[in-house]
Amino acid sequence: SGIYEVECSADGFKGFRRSPIEVPSNEVVRVDISLELGEMSQMVVVTTESPLLQTDRSDVRKEMSAQDLNNLPVSGYRNFQSLMGLVPGVTPPSDSNSIAGNPAGSMVANVNGASNSNNNTRVDGASNTYLWLPHLTAYVSPLESIGSVNIVTNSYDAEQGLAAGAIVSVETKSGSNEFHGSAFNYHTNSRLRARNVFNTNRETLPKNIINQFGGTLGGPILRNRLFFFTSYERMLQRQNFSRFATIPTPLHRTGNYSDTPTQIYDPLTGAANGVGRTPFPNQTIPGDRINPVSARILGWLPSPDFDRFAQNLFASAPMKIDRDNWDIKVNWNASSETAIFGRYAIFDYATYDPATLGQAGGRGVASTFPGNDTGTIHSFTFGGSHVFTPTLLLDGHFGYTEQNQNGHDEFYGSNIGLDDLGIPGTNGPTVRESGFPGFQVSSYEGMGGYINSSPRFRTDRQFQYAANMSWTRGRHNLRWGGELANQHMNHYQPAGTFGPRGGFSFTGGITSLNGGPAPNQFNSLAAFPLGMPATLGKSIPTTDFMRTRLWNMGFYVRDRWEVSRSVTLNLGVRWEYYPMVVRDNRGVECYDWTTNQMLIGGMGSTPMDTGVTVSRKLFAPRAGLAWRLGDKTVIRTGYGISIDPFPLAIPMRSAYPTVIEQSLVSPNTFSFAGYLVDGIPLPVLPDISSGSIPLPASVTTITMEQNFRRGYVQSYNFTIQRQLGKGYVAQIASPTAGT
């Protein structure tokens, strides 16, 4: 992209020069030249605004300039993605995931009904995918560093692939022969806002202070040859969050439920299926039946703020977010034929969210993930182009993105389950299995470290290589090329139902009567002092990281054929290939339904792909037409197939035995799985050298079908565009997509 000048001359005609001609990224700009009779020494100079009509491509697109981005109201930490809601067919962009999982503040949107994980955002040509959460982008460029944003939502050009939703092309700013700079500070303060009508405290307002400040500078390093552009943005947010939670009352913590209409039944009486049970006298569990572990945890709970059974705790605490973005881009005009650029960006962040229940743990007040989260994202692109002849052009790029995320709660580093509570089988031999086991009582706030995805340590890397050739011959503009994407996920996040510290859940059937009243929250709570969980378990990692390696690739050929002065055809086809995901030193694991065995790829006689077949026939044809009815009207129509790029590394990351997710479940809803004091029985680590191991009945895993069929999306559109004058354009379109 850039600002260009077109000059043309021929014997017996006046020269022709037209400027400035702005060519946005991922756009085709038509310049019609008319030579007048005269001397070559004479020159006709035409100065015009940028073309308003899309005259040569048939896709559905929207271009946002730097002026648009700076002048329109932008929300979401001043995120350009919030403006995607202005594009027809795009749902209003919204926040997604917690701040710990999405520190860059990436926003999500569905396009023409397609999954939001099918969108693909590219920065200066390189894909910017969040490998673990593909509906998000790994890096969000600060607003002041963006030159333009191009959004294609339907009937893509054959060059564009590895996506089936929107293709968003972000072009960052470049330096020029003149020095330009800016400084900014955006301040958001809740003191400037009106009081919420439901806030009865007229003396205070909930705290929310955001400061985003920084600056940009760009200019020449070597005039006409070498340029730079750099930007810096820092964001500081201090916000108070509050939420209501349900915790046991002081009386109920002692096992006394006499102030409720609920009858508490002794699970050690009657039949195992809950028939014929005897109620505890006076709706009270005897003191000698109270489990000491449960009593200690209940003692760590804060006091209720309200005298009621539900929503009786008001938790309020501040959350802080610190973020820094550095961006630099260097452009080098090596010669009149060769242009090279390099871009590097780094993003640092740190967040803190306190636990709702204080010493008793629980989820965060502001988000799901309590505790500290820090990380760094690196984003790098190197690319360029070379003109061999006036009709033959080579361009390409290399992209690299690295995401480092580290998060854990405040109990990390202490073996509370083993050392403080004395529960066998909790925690583990490494510090990553330290912390507070999780305790979930139905209808009550979760206690301890019940967030199963904590701790989380992720180092994800993606490499992308792309090269393209363009050849203009007569009325044909031929373009062909391809791209390779290599994705590495390295996670310590055993997750599962209970996480690496272990956990327990308690339900109402354990202290209720089979055939009696339906169990309620007090029945569930009574099971906790008794120390009788309905489910207990732990996710045990057998490696230091869950590692996956995945390749995606796509190749294409396209002809933009100017059939006549008024009609242009776009004809092309893509071929994409998504090989089976593997690990760093072997294949992944798949379940064999016929033998109840887990197949270990690359071990013993099991092939690396565990026998899973993926298609090698993923052809995606694209066709479109642009018909120019004079200078002010264009009719466009197009059709294309896009392959669903969803990465198989996500579901296969934690398959058994890379992670052993062991759970013990009660035989029926009225029984219990074990005793809290007995802890969690640990499984025997399997020997995988044979390439085939049995799947224990107590272990949960994930697998995929042996003949995997990848989905696809068909999209087509019919569009009429009319230039109205004075910079206005009207457009009516009917874009459609279907899977």
Buried (B, 14 or more C-beta within 10 A) or exposed (E): BBEEEEEBEEEEBBBBBBBEBBBBBBBBBBBEEEBEEEEEEEEBEEEEEBBBBBBBBBBBBBBBBBEBBBEEEBEBBBBBBBBBBBBEBBBEBEBBBBBBBBBBBBBBBBBBBBBBBBBBBBBBBBBBBBBBBBBBBBBBBBBBBBBBBBBBBBBBBBBBBBBBBBBBBBBBBBBBEEEEEEEBEBEBEBEEEEBEEEEEEEEEBBBBBBBBBBBBBBBBEEEEEBBBBBBBBBBBBBBBBEBBBBBBBEEBBBBBBEEBEBBBBBBEEBEEBBEEBEBBEEBBBEEEBBBEBBBEBBEBBBEBBEEEBEBBBEBBBBBEBBBBBBBBBBBBBEEEEEBBBBBBBBBBBBBBBBBBBBEBBBBBBBBBBBBBBBBBBBBBBBBBBBBEEEEBBBBBBBBBBBBBBBBBBBBBEBBBBBEBBEBEBBBBEEBBBBBBBBBBBBBBBBBBBBBBBBBBBBBBBBBBBBBBBBBBEEBEBBBBBBBBBBBBBBBBBBBBBBBBBBBBBBBBBBBBBBEEEEBBBBBBBBBBBBBBBBBBBBBBBBEEBBBBBBBBBBBBBBBBBBEEEEEBBBBBBBBBBBBBBBBEEBBBBBBBEEEEBBBBBBBEEBBBBBBBEBBEEBEBEBBBBBBBEEEBBBBBBBBBBBBBBBBBBBBBBBBBBBBBBBBBBBEEBBBBBBBBBEBBBBBEEBEBEEBBBEBBEBBBBBBBEBEEEBEBBBBBBBBBBBBEEEEEBEBEBEBBBEE
